[in-house]
Amino acid sequence: MAKCLVTGGAGFIGSHLITRFLRNNHSVVAIDHAPWNNFNNLFNIDSAAFKYVHGSVSDLALFRSLIQEADHIYLLAATVGVRRVIENPISTTMTQVDQVREICSLASSHQRIFYASTSEVYGKVKVSPLTEDLPLVMGESSKARWAYACSKLLSEYLLLSLYRDKNIPIVVGRFFNVVGPKQNKAYGAVIPNLLSQAIKGGPLTVFGDGTQTRSFCHVEDAVDAILSLMNHDSCNGQVYNIGNAEEISIRDLAVKIRALVDPLLVIKMIPYEDVMPSGFEEILQRVPSLNKINQYTSWSSRYKLDETLHDCLKALKENSV
């Protein structure tokens, strides 16, 4: 039974990961700044193997004590949502720098570490699908949205150097649009927002012209991918895309959601400048190559987009009752 530490544990992916750990008889400590109340994703967990720490990875004394007690460490703490990143670039960056700095100082070779990176690190690369070995193209420092990508990429460099220098087992996973039950629409995620609008009778709002494309990975697939990577020693010291290769434009996504909830709903196109703060810059296409993770772990995504949408819609309806 492993002692698992999860930063950002009350978040969307973290809460699903912790549920799986407890189901598999691991003990878990979650650290998160979210208050311990009914709105916390972990509040209903009733297990002697679970401990919640209300705090920040930037509380260095607290975070250090938690690191030293863990066997497996999952670094998921992050600022979520493009708008929040643009409005809070300093705290966005420090969340990554603080936790990774302490890991580099204190981690030992008996521990295993997973770092949750992001497809945002591909920046302005105009290649599809995106492979892990591509040269990366970052946006201008004057545009605050790139604070998130740059801090994640810096963290990748530091952790991979820690693996090379001290042989500490580390795996980096780059997430591509993970979605599913418990995802908070307040952070701007497109699927929970469109589904919520559809349940309320619309209109469904699509930013820009809707031709931008994404792929969406069910959170249960993402958790499976994390565990697969952490269970294969051959994956140590490397970066892997985690996502789904099923590509769809945001306009077509809205059409699909309309058909799922109410074919009479209106789809409304909204210019970016009307809804996004200064410093926003859109990426027109972002789809992962999954060849590497398939090769190293035999993992592959199980959920099709239609199944993912049904799960998200069901969860939203249950929560609204």
C-alpha positions in Angstrom: 0.0 0.0 0.0 1.6 3.2 -1.2 1.5 6.6 0.7 0.3 9.0 -2.0 0.6 12.8 -1.8 -1.6 14.7 -4.3 -1.1 18.5 -4.7 -4.3 20.2 -6.0 -6.1 17.2 -4.7 -9.5 18.8 -4.5 -9.3 19.8 -8.1 -11.1 18.0 -11.0 -8.5 15.5 -12.0 -7.0 15.2 -8.5 -10.3 14.2 -6.9 -10.9 11.5 -9.5 -7.3 10.2 -9.0 -7.7 10.1 -5.2 -11.0 8.2 -5.5 -9.1 5.6 -7.5 -6.3 5.4 -5.0 -8.6 4.8 -2.1 -10.5 2.1 -4.1 -7.1 0.4 -4.7 -6.3 0.5 -0.9 -3.6 3.2 -1.0 -3.4 5.9 1.7 -3.7 9.5 0.4 -2.8 12.9 1.6 -4.3 15.7 -0.4 -3.2 19.3 -0.2 -5.3 22.1 -1.7 -6.3 25.7 -0.9 -10.0 24.9 -1.4 -12.0 25.2 1.8 -13.2 22.0 3.5 -17.0 22.3 2.9 -19.8 20.8 0.8 -18.4 22.5 -2.3 -15.1 20.6 -2.0 -14.9 17.6 -4.4 -13.4 15.4 -1.6 -15.8 16.4 1.2 -17.8 13.2 1.1 -14.9 10.8 1.3 -15.1 8.8 4.5 -11.9 6.8 4.8 -9.3 6.3 7.5 -6.8 6.1 4.7 -7.5 9.7 3.6 -6.3 13.0 5.0 -7.1 16.5 3.7 -4.6 19.3 4.3 -6.1 22.8 3.7 -3.1 24.8 2.6 -0.8 25.8 -0.3 2.3 24.3 -1.9 3.8 27.8 -1.4 3.6 27.2 2.4 7.1 25.7 2.3 7.4 24.3 5.8 4.0 22.5 5.4 4.8 21.2 1.9 8.2 20.0 2.9 6.8 17.9 5.8 4.3 16.3 3.4 6.9 15.5 0.8 9.1 13.6 3.3 6.2 11.3 4.3 5.1 10.3 0.8 6.1 7.3 -1.4 4.3 8.6 -4.5 3.9 12.3 -5.3 1.4 13.6 -7.8 2.0 17.3 -8.7 -1.4 18.5 -9.9 -1.7 21.9 -8.3 -2.2 24.6 -10.9 -4.2 27.7 -11.9 -7.1 26.5 -14.0 -8.7 28.4 -16.9 -7.2 30.8 -19.5 -9.0 33.8 -18.0 -7.6 33.2 -14.5 -4.1 32.7 -15.9 -4.3 36.0 -17.8 -5.6 37.8 -14.7 -3.1 36.2 -12.3 0.2 35.4 -14.1 2.4 35.8 -11.0 0.4 33.3 -8.8 0.0 31.0 -11.8 3.8 30.9 -12.2 4.6 30.6 -8.5 2.3 27.6 -8.0 4.4 25.7 -10.3 7.8 27.0 -9.3 7.2 26.6 -5.5 6.2 23.0 -5.6 8.8 21.9 -8.1 11.6 23.7 -6.3 10.8 21.8 -3.1 10.6 18.5 -4.9 14.0 19.1 -6.5 15.4 19.9 -3.0 13.8 17.1 -1.0 12.8 14.2 -3.2 14.7 10.9 -2.9 15.2 7.9 -5.1 12.7 5.8 -3.1 9.9 8.1 -4.2 8.0 8.2 -7.5 6.8 11.5 -8.9 4.2 12.3 -11.5 4.1 15.9 -12.9 0.9 17.1 -14.5 2.0 19.3 -17.4 -0.2 20.6 -20.2 -0.7 20.7 -24.0 -0.2 24.5 -23.6 3.5 24.0 -23.7 3.3 23.3 -27.4 2.5 27.0 -27.7 2.3 28.1 -31.3 3.5 24.9 -33.0 1.6 24.5 -36.2 1.8 20.7 -36.5 -0.9 18.1 -36.0 -1.0 15.8 -34.3 1.4 17.1 -31.7 4.3 14.7 -30.7 6.4 14.9 -27.6 9.7 15.5 -29.4 8.6 18.6 -31.4 10.6 21.9 -31.0 8.3 24.2 -29.0 7.3 27.8 -29.9 6.3 30.0 -27.0 4.2 33.2 -27.3 5.3 36.7 -26.5 6.1 37.6 -22.9 3.8 40.6 -23.2 0.8 38.2 -23.5 0.0 36.9 -20.0 -1.7 33.7 -21.2 1.8 32.2 -21.8 2.7 32.5 -18.1 1.0 29.1 -17.6 2.8 27.3 -20.4 6.2 28.8 -19.6 6.0 27.8 -15.9 4.9 24.3 -16.8 7.7 24.0 -19.4 10.3 25.3 -16.9 9.0 22.7 -14.4 9.4 19.9 -17.0 13.0 21.0 -17.5 13.8 21.0 -13.8 12.2 17.6 -13.0 13.7 15.9 -16.0 17.1 17.2 -14.9 16.4 15.8 -11.4 15.9 12.4 -13.0 19.1 12.6 -15.0 21.2 14.0 -12.1 19.8 12.0 -9.2 18.0 9.1 -10.9 14.7 10.0 -9.1 11.8 8.3 -10.8 9.8 11.0 -12.6 7.2 10.9 -15.3 5.7 14.0 -17.0 2.2 13.8 -18.5 0.9 16.6 -20.8 -2.9 16.7 -20.5 -5.1 17.6 -23.5 -8.5 18.9 -22.5 -9.5 16.5 -19.8 -13.3 16.5 -19.1 -15.9 14.7 -17.1 -18.0 14.7 -14.0 -17.1 17.3 -11.2 -15.5 19.7 -13.7 -16.2 23.3 -12.7 -17.7 25.4 -15.4 -16.5 28.5 -13.6 -13.0 28.0 -14.9 -14.1 28.3 -18.5 -14.0 24.7 -19.7 -16.0 24.6 -22.9 -18.0 21.3 -22.4 -19.4 22.0 -18.9 -20.2 25.5 -20.0 -22.0 24.5 -23.2 -23.9 21.7 -21.4 -25.0 24.1 -18.6 -26.2 26.6 -21.2 -28.1 23.8 -23.0 -29.8 22.6 -19.8 -31.0 26.2 -19.1 -32.4 26.6 -22.6 -29.5 28.3 -24.3 -28.2 30.1 -26.2 -25.0 28.0 -26.7 -22.1 30.5 -26.9 -19.1 29.8 -29.1 -16.2 32.2 -29.0 -14.6 33.3 -32.3 -15.8 31.7 -35.5 -15.9 28.2 -33.9 -13.4 26.6 -36.4 -10.8 26.1 -33.7 -10.4 22.4 -33.0 -9.7 20.4 -29.8 -9.9 16.8 -28.6 -11.4 15.8 -25.3 -10.2 13.1 -22.9 -12.5 11.5 -20.3 -11.1 12.0 -16.8 -11.3 8.2 -16.2 -9.1 7.7 -19.2 -6.7 10.3 -17.9 -6.5 8.6 -14.5 -5.8 5.2 -16.2 -3.0 6.9 -18.2 -1.4 8.3 -15.0 -1.4 5.0 -13.3 -0.1 3.2 -16.4 2.8 5.6 -16.6 3.6 5.3 -13.0 3.6 1.5 -13.1 6.2 1.2 -15.9 9.8 1.9 -15.0 10.6 2.3 -18.6 8.6 5.5 -18.6 10.8 7.3 -16.1 12.5 10.5 -17.2 10.2 11.1 -20.2 7.3 13.1 -21.3 4.0 11.7 -22.6 0.8 13.1 -24.1 -2.4 12.2 -22.3 -5.5 12.8 -24.3 -7.9 11.6 -27.0 -7.2 11.8 -30.7 -10.8 12.4 -31.7 -10.7 16.0 -33.1 -13.7 18.3 -33.3 -14.3 22.0 -34.0 -15.9 24.0 -31.2 -18.8 24.9 -33.5 -19.4 21.2 -34.2 -19.1 20.5 -30.5 -21.9 23.0 -29.9 -24.0 21.3 -32.6 -23.5 17.9 -31.0 -24.5 19.2 -27.6 -27.6 20.9 -29.1 -28.6 17.6 -30.7 -28.0 15.8 -27.3 -30.1 18.2 -25.2 -32.5 20.2 -27.4 -32.3 20.5 -31.3 -34.1 23.8 -31.1 -31.4 25.6 -29.1 -29.7 28.6 -30.7 -25.9 28.8 -31.2 -24.5 32.3 -30.7 -21.1 33.3 -32.0 -19.3 35.8 -29.8 -16.1 37.7 -30.8 -13.1 37.0 -28.5 -12.6 40.7 -27.8 -16.1 40.8 -26.2 -15.4 38.1 -23.6 -11.7 37.6 -23.1 -9.3 40.0 -21.3 -6.3 41.7 -22.9 -3.5 39.2 -23.4 -5.6 36.4 -24.8 -4.4 34.6 -27.9 -6.3 31.6 -29.5 -4.7 28.4 -30.7 -6.6 27.1 -33.7 -5.7 23.4 -33.5 -4.5 21.2 -30.6 -4.6 17.4 -31.0 -2.2 14.9 -29.4 -0.3 12.1 -30.9 -0.7 9.2 -28.5 1.8 6.8 -30.2 4.4 7.2 -27.5 2.1 6.4 -24.5 0.5 3.6 -26.5 3.9 2.1 -27.2 5.3 2.3 -23.7 2.3 1.3 -21.6 -0.3 -0.2 -24.0 -2.8 2.4 -22.6 -5.3 3.8 -25.0 -8.4 6.0 -24.4 -11.6 4.0 -24.0 -14.2 6.8 -24.1 -15.5 8.3 -27.3 -16.7 11.9 -27.3 -20.4 11.0 -27.3 -19.9 8.8 -24.2 -18.0 11.6 -22.5 -20.7 14.1 -23.2 -23.4 11.7 -21.9 -21.4 11.3 -18.6 -20.9 15.0 -18.2 -24.6 15.8 -18.9 -25.8 13.1 -16.5 -23.5 14.5 -13.7 -24.7 18.1 -14.3 -28.3 17.1 -14.2 -27.8 15.2 -11.0 -26.0 18.1 -9.4 -28.8 20.5 -10.4 -31.5 18.5 -8.7 
